[in-house]
Each structure stands twice: as C-alpha cells, then as structure tokens.
Amino acid sequence: MKTYKTLWRKAYIPVLIIALLILAAILYGIRNGGSSNGKGGNILAGASPDTSALQMYYFDGESVAVRRVYDSGQEKELIKKINAIPLQEAEESALSQMDFPFYGFWFSDKDGYDIAVTASGGIWLKNDGAVCYGDTELSLLWEQMEGNDEDDTLNVLDFPNAGHLYSYHRFFLMKVDEQSAENQEGLTMTVEDIGTSEITVRITNDSGEEFSYGEYFSLQKQIDGQWYMIPVRADNIGFQDIAHILPNGESVSETYDLDIYGTLEPGIYRLVVETLGAEFLVGNGTVAVIEGDLTGERWVVRWCLQELHRRGQSVHRPLRQTISGSPLDDVPQKP
C-alpha cells in the first residue's frame, strides 16, 4: 500500500502543480486586462537610430515643443526605455480618454518611413492605427532630454498623429484667420469635379497681372461657424517646391489628393490654394460642391446629400445643377 501511494504522489503531484500554475497565469491575465495579442510593448519597433534622429514632442494645451537627439547611442538607450513599457491592446474609442499633457515621438525606419507615436492619459497611439493601454508618465524622460536641440515654434498640426486625434480632440485643429481663404479681386477658384479621394478645381486669373502658386494646399473644416485647418493624416507627405505661373486672362485645371487627410467626416470643407478657397460638403459617403452663400441654403444641401445617399448616387457635378435639374426635380423649395 505504501508503494502505491508513493507512486501516485510521484505521478500526479507534478501534474497538479503545473495545472495550478496555468490557472494562476490565466487569472493574472484576466486581472490585468487580458491578452495583448502581440500589441504590448516594443512600440518603437523598427526605429533606426543609425539613420534618423529621435524627436520627442510635448503639448500642454497651449504650445508644442520638440527636443531632438542626434547621438545614436543616446537614441538607442531612449528607444530601449520606451520599448520596455508594458502595453496592452485597446479599442480606438480609448483615444477619447487622452488628456493633457500629450507626449509624442517621431523616428524613421531604415527605409525612411515614419514611425510616429503619441502617449497621453494612459493611452498610446501609433501611426499605423494601433491603440494600447500603458503608462504615459513620461515627464522624467522629457526632462532628461532637456538641453538637446529644442524647437518651440511648432503648432498642433505638427504634433505626431494629429491627423488621427482631431476627430476626438478639437484642440488638434488650428483656427484660421477668415482672411486666409478669400478670393482676391479677379482671381477665382471653383470646383470642377470631386470624389472621395481627390478634387479638381479651375483657377481663373482676371486680375490684370500674373498669379503664382505652388504645389502646396491645405484643407479646412467649418465647425460652429469657425474655420479650422485640418492636420494631414498620411505619413511621409511632402510638396515639391515648384512655382506655377498663371498669366492674366487664362485659367488652369488642378487636381489635389484628399486621401492624405484620411476619411473625411460629414461637414463643410474648404480647399485652400495660396489665398484662394473653394468649398464643398461631405455627407455619409457622398460629396457635393457648394456655390454661393450657404447661409439660406444649408438645409437644401443637406437634403440633397441625404436623398442622393438614399438613392445610392454620388455627386460629381456642381450642386446648382443637381438641385435645378434631374434627378432631384422634386427638391422642396425654401420656405
């Protein structure tokens, strides 16, 4: 009998210990928010300190500052510290929990592609869309970088992942001067064609002199009657430094890429080229051109967008033409 008990203990006690260890690991995982599914830690994977500088950003709600490190040895130490922070996967809606101060990191990988990370309020965001929970108390790291090359002349549009964050935090939009997109006398810019990924405008010069403009353009959104400049969402975006000359009495057609701003939410937008502006409206899967003053016609524009969306149609022509002719002859008149 003693021999049987001894054999039982030798055979089953190790199995019982292993089972208890597995159960403890499962309970620990549940307590700490579940599995990270490979998203935890190593947030700066792929960063190349040998070919790019480390840039750390700080935004306190009033101003944006950046500190840069060029020494690859120091960069590697900082990357090691940041990658060691435990992270767990989160839903995108967690971005709404972020709050001041915001910290940001920018690197490039060995191929020159951006790696941009933002941390705030216990939430981490990477430019590939990954969102994680984790420690965001980075004040000591920011202080450690004091004395390095610093620039405090930036604005919120320059902050890492601002194009992802403005949908959740309006302070990542920059209020613009109302005079910044007013057509000058004799100069006009009108929308010829528009889709979800690009917009084509016609610039006409009857000013009596040459008009010059570059490749650069920006996009603004109207919120509560105020225009705000939207940050670009895409990575590695640059504009060629080329001057286009438009002689007096001539016009030209230009096409601009809207994809660099990501998916636009419903609202009133304005494309800006130099001092010229052209407005359009985005609905649920549809876009429309705005001509003239929108004040007394906004409800008609919205009705058209809703009706076109219901009928499965998209707008690729001037709004006036859509309202006055087929297929929306039954549009109710303004009271």
C-alpha positions as CSV (number, residue, x, y, z in Angstrom):
1,M,0.0,0.0,0.0
2,K,2.8,2.4,0.8
3,T,4.4,1.7,-2.5
4,Y,1.1,2.5,-4.3
5,K,0.8,5.8,-2.5
6,T,4.3,6.8,-3.3
7,L,3.9,6.1,-7.0
8,W,0.6,8.1,-7.0
9,R,2.3,11.1,-5.5
10,K,5.2,10.9,-7.9
11,A,2.9,10.7,-10.9
12,Y,0.2,13.3,-10.1
13,I,1.7,15.9,-7.8
14,P,3.8,17.5,-10.7
15,V,0.7,17.5,-12.9
16,L,-1.3,19.2,-10.2
17,I,1.4,21.8,-9.7
18,I,1.5,22.6,-13.4
19,A,-2.3,22.9,-13.5
20,L,-2.2,25.4,-10.6
21,L,0.5,27.4,-12.3
22,I,-1.5,27.6,-15.6
23,L,-4.7,28.6,-13.6
24,A,-2.7,31.4,-11.8
25,A,-1.4,32.7,-15.1
26,I,-4.9,32.8,-16.6
27,L,-6.3,34.6,-13.5
28,Y,-3.3,37.1,-13.7
29,G,-4.1,37.8,-17.3
30,I,-7.7,38.4,-16.7
31,R,-6.9,40.7,-13.8
32,N,-4.5,42.8,-15.9
33,G,-6.9,43.3,-18.9
34,G,-6.5,40.2,-20.9
35,S,-4.0,39.2,-23.6
36,S,-2.2,41.9,-25.5
37,N,-2.4,39.9,-28.7
38,G,1.1,40.9,-29.7
39,K,0.4,44.7,-29.3
40,G,2.1,45.1,-26.0
41,G,5.4,46.9,-25.6
42,N,8.0,47.5,-28.3
43,I,6.0,50.5,-29.6
44,L,9.1,51.8,-31.5
45,A,9.9,48.6,-33.2
46,G,11.7,49.2,-36.5
47,A,13.1,52.6,-35.4
48,S,16.5,53.3,-37.0
49,P,18.7,55.5,-34.7
50,D,21.6,55.0,-37.1
51,T,19.8,56.8,-39.9
52,S,17.4,59.2,-38.1
53,A,17.2,61.5,-35.1
54,L,14.9,60.9,-32.2
55,Q,12.3,63.7,-31.8
56,M,10.2,63.9,-28.6
57,Y,7.2,66.3,-28.6
58,Y,5.4,67.9,-25.7
59,F,1.9,69.6,-25.9
60,D,0.4,71.2,-22.8
61,G,-2.7,72.6,-24.4
62,E,-1.0,76.0,-25.2
63,S,2.1,75.3,-27.1
64,V,4.0,72.5,-28.9
65,A,7.7,71.9,-28.3
66,V,10.1,69.3,-29.6
67,R,13.5,68.1,-28.4
68,R,15.8,66.2,-30.8
69,V,18.6,63.7,-30.1
70,Y,21.2,63.0,-32.8
71,D,23.6,60.8,-30.9
72,S,22.7,57.2,-31.9
73,G,24.0,55.8,-28.6
74,Q,21.7,58.0,-26.6
75,E,18.8,57.3,-29.0
76,K,19.2,53.5,-28.5
77,E,19.0,54.0,-24.8
78,L,15.8,56.0,-25.1
79,I,14.3,53.6,-27.5
80,K,15.1,50.7,-25.1
81,K,13.3,52.5,-22.3
82,I,10.2,53.3,-24.3
83,N,10.0,49.8,-25.8
84,A,10.2,48.3,-22.3
85,I,6.9,50.0,-21.2
86,P,4.3,47.2,-21.0
87,L,1.3,47.8,-23.3
88,Q,-2.0,46.1,-23.9
89,E,-4.2,46.4,-26.9
90,A,-7.2,48.8,-26.7
91,E,-10.1,49.9,-28.9
92,E,-9.8,53.1,-30.9
93,S,-12.5,54.7,-28.8
94,A,-10.0,54.8,-26.0
95,L,-8.4,57.8,-27.7
96,S,-11.2,60.0,-26.2
97,Q,-9.6,59.3,-22.8
98,M,-6.4,61.1,-23.7
99,D,-5.7,64.4,-21.9
100,F,-3.0,67.0,-21.3
101,P,-0.1,66.7,-21.4
102,F,0.5,64.9,-24.7
103,Y,3.8,63.3,-25.5
104,G,4.9,62.4,-28.9
105,F,7.8,60.5,-30.5
106,W,9.0,60.6,-34.1
107,F,11.5,58.3,-35.8
108,S,12.0,56.9,-39.2
109,D,12.8,53.3,-40.1
110,K,15.8,52.1,-42.1
111,D,13.7,52.7,-45.3
112,G,12.9,56.2,-44.4
113,Y,9.2,55.6,-43.5
114,D,7.8,57.5,-40.5
115,I,7.2,55.9,-37.1
116,A,5.1,58.3,-35.0
117,V,3.8,57.6,-31.5
118,T,1.6,59.6,-29.2
119,A,1.1,59.0,-25.5
120,S,-1.4,60.6,-23.0
121,G,-3.8,59.7,-20.3
122,G,-2.7,56.0,-20.1
123,I,-3.2,55.6,-23.9
124,W,-0.7,55.0,-26.6
125,L,-1.3,55.6,-30.4
126,K,0.9,54.6,-33.2
127,N,0.6,55.9,-36.8
128,D,-0.4,52.5,-38.1
129,G,-3.6,52.9,-36.1
130,A,-2.6,50.6,-33.1
131,V,-4.1,51.8,-29.8
132,C,-2.8,50.5,-26.5
133,Y,-3.2,51.0,-22.7
134,G,0.0,51.7,-20.8
135,D,2.0,54.0,-18.5
136,T,2.2,57.5,-20.0
137,E,4.1,59.3,-17.2
138,L,6.9,60.5,-19.4
139,S,7.8,63.8,-17.6
140,L,11.2,62.4,-16.4
141,L,12.1,61.3,-19.9
142,W,11.1,64.8,-21.2
143,E,13.3,66.4,-18.5
144,Q,16.2,64.0,-19.4
145,M,16.1,65.4,-22.9
146,E,16.4,69.0,-21.8
147,G,19.4,70.7,-23.3
148,N,19.1,68.9,-26.6
149,D,18.2,70.7,-29.8
150,E,14.8,72.3,-29.0
151,D,12.1,74.0,-31.1
152,D,9.1,75.6,-29.6
153,T,7.8,77.4,-32.8
154,L,5.6,74.4,-33.9
155,N,1.8,74.3,-33.9
156,V,-0.7,71.5,-33.2
157,L,-0.7,70.4,-36.8
158,D,2.9,69.3,-36.4
159,F,2.2,67.1,-33.5
160,P,2.7,63.3,-34.1
161,N,-0.6,61.7,-35.2
162,A,-2.6,64.9,-35.0
163,G,-4.5,63.7,-38.1
164,H,-5.7,60.7,-36.1
165,L,-6.5,62.7,-33.0
166,Y,-8.5,65.7,-34.1
167,S,-11.7,63.6,-34.5
168,Y,-11.6,63.0,-30.7
169,H,-9.9,66.3,-29.6
170,R,-10.7,69.5,-31.4
171,F,-7.6,71.2,-30.0
172,F,-5.6,69.4,-32.7
173,L,-7.3,71.7,-35.2
174,M,-5.9,75.1,-35.8
175,K,-8.2,78.1,-36.0
176,V,-7.6,80.1,-39.1
177,D,-8.0,83.8,-40.0
178,E,-11.1,84.5,-42.0
179,Q,-9.0,86.4,-44.5
180,S,-6.8,83.4,-45.3
181,A,-9.0,82.0,-48.0
182,E,-10.8,84.9,-49.6
183,N,-10.6,85.1,-53.3
184,Q,-8.7,88.2,-54.5
185,E,-10.3,90.5,-57.0
186,G,-10.1,89.0,-60.4
187,L,-9.0,85.6,-59.1
188,T,-11.4,82.7,-58.6
189,M,-11.2,79.0,-57.8
190,T,-14.2,76.8,-58.5
191,V,-14.7,73.0,-58.2
192,E,-14.9,71.2,-61.5
193,D,-15.1,67.6,-60.2
194,I,-14.9,65.9,-56.8
195,G,-14.8,62.4,-55.4
196,T,-13.9,60.8,-52.1
197,S,-10.2,60.7,-52.9
198,E,-9.5,63.8,-55.0
199,I,-10.8,67.2,-56.0
200,T,-10.3,69.1,-59.3
201,V,-10.6,72.9,-59.3
202,R,-10.3,75.5,-62.0
203,I,-8.3,78.6,-61.2
204,T,-9.1,81.7,-63.3
205,N,-7.0,84.8,-63.4
206,D,-8.6,88.1,-64.5
207,S,-6.7,90.2,-62.0
208,G,-4.7,92.1,-64.6
209,E,-1.4,90.5,-63.6
210,E,0.3,87.2,-63.3
211,F,-0.8,84.8,-60.5
212,S,1.8,82.4,-59.0
213,Y,1.0,79.4,-56.8
214,G,2.8,76.3,-55.6
215,E,2.1,72.6,-55.1
216,Y,1.1,73.1,-51.5
217,F,-2.5,73.1,-50.5
218,S,-4.5,72.8,-47.3
219,L,-7.9,71.7,-46.1
220,Q,-10.1,73.4,-43.7
221,K,-13.3,72.4,-41.9
222,Q,-16.1,74.7,-40.6
223,I,-17.2,74.0,-37.1
224,D,-19.8,76.2,-35.4
225,G,-19.2,78.9,-38.0
226,Q,-15.4,78.9,-37.5
227,W,-12.9,77.6,-40.0
228,Y,-10.2,75.3,-38.7
229,M,-7.1,73.9,-40.6
230,I,-7.0,70.1,-40.6
231,P,-3.8,68.2,-40.0
232,V,-2.6,65.7,-42.6
233,R,-3.1,62.1,-41.6
234,A,-0.9,60.3,-44.1
235,D,2.8,59.7,-43.4
236,N,5.8,60.9,-45.5
237,I,3.9,63.7,-47.1
238,G,5.8,66.5,-48.9
239,F,5.2,69.1,-51.6
240,Q,7.6,69.9,-54.4
241,D,8.9,73.5,-54.3
242,I,7.6,74.4,-57.7
243,A,6.1,77.7,-58.8
244,H,3.2,77.7,-61.3
245,I,2.6,81.0,-63.2
246,L,-0.9,81.7,-64.5
247,P,-0.9,84.7,-66.9
248,N,-3.7,87.2,-66.8
249,G,-6.8,86.2,-68.8
250,E,-6.1,82.5,-68.6
251,S,-7.4,79.6,-66.4
252,V,-6.0,76.2,-65.5
253,S,-7.3,73.0,-64.0
254,E,-5.6,71.4,-61.0
255,T,-6.3,68.2,-59.1
256,Y,-5.5,67.7,-55.4
257,D,-5.3,64.5,-53.4
258,L,-7.7,64.3,-50.5
259,D,-6.6,60.9,-49.3
260,I,-3.7,62.4,-47.3
261,Y,-6.4,63.6,-44.9
262,G,-7.9,60.2,-44.3
263,T,-11.7,59.6,-44.3
264,L,-13.4,63.0,-44.0
265,E,-16.3,63.1,-41.6
266,P,-19.6,64.8,-42.6
267,G,-19.3,68.6,-42.7
268,I,-18.4,71.7,-44.7
269,Y,-14.9,71.8,-46.0
270,R,-12.7,74.3,-47.9
271,L,-9.8,73.6,-50.2
272,V,-7.2,76.4,-49.9
273,V,-4.5,77.2,-52.5
274,E,-2.5,80.3,-51.7
275,T,-5.3,82.8,-50.8
276,L,-8.0,81.1,-52.9
277,G,-10.7,78.9,-51.4
278,A,-13.3,76.5,-52.8
279,E,-16.0,74.9,-50.5
280,F,-17.6,71.5,-50.6
281,L,-19.7,69.4,-48.4
282,V,-19.2,65.8,-47.2
283,G,-22.1,63.6,-46.2
284,N,-22.3,59.9,-45.4
285,G,-20.5,58.6,-48.4
286,T,-21.3,61.5,-50.7
287,V,-19.8,64.8,-51.5
288,A,-21.2,68.0,-53.1
289,V,-19.9,71.3,-54.4
290,I,-21.0,74.5,-52.6
291,E,-21.7,77.5,-54.8
292,G,-22.6,80.9,-53.4
293,D,-23.7,81.7,-49.9
294,L,-24.7,78.7,-47.9
295,T,-26.5,80.5,-45.1
296,G,-30.0,80.2,-46.5
297,E,-29.5,77.0,-48.4
298,R,-27.8,74.7,-46.0
299,W,-30.9,72.7,-45.3
300,V,-31.4,72.2,-49.1
301,V,-27.7,71.0,-49.4
302,R,-28.2,68.5,-46.6
303,W,-31.5,67.3,-48.0
304,C,-29.8,66.7,-51.4
305,L,-27.0,64.7,-49.8
306,Q,-29.4,62.6,-47.8
307,E,-31.5,61.9,-50.8
308,L,-28.6,61.1,-53.1
309,H,-27.3,58.7,-50.4
310,R,-30.7,57.1,-50.1
311,R,-30.8,56.6,-53.9
312,G,-27.3,55.2,-53.9
313,Q,-25.9,58.1,-56.0
314,S,-22.8,60.3,-55.6
315,V,-22.4,63.9,-56.6
316,H,-19.7,64.6,-59.1
317,R,-21.0,67.9,-60.5
318,P,-21.9,71.4,-59.3
319,L,-24.6,71.5,-56.6
320,R,-26.7,74.1,-58.5
321,Q,-27.0,71.7,-61.5
322,T,-28.1,68.9,-59.2
323,I,-30.7,71.0,-57.4
324,S,-32.2,72.6,-60.6
325,G,-32.3,69.5,-62.8
326,S,-32.7,65.8,-62.9
327,P,-32.6,63.7,-60.8
328,L,-33.8,65.9,-58.0
329,D,-36.6,67.9,-59.6
330,D,-38.7,67.2,-56.5
331,V,-36.5,69.0,-54.1
332,P,-38.8,71.2,-51.9
333,Q,-38.4,74.9,-52.2
334,K,-37.1,77.1,-49.4
335,P,-40.0,78.5,-47.3
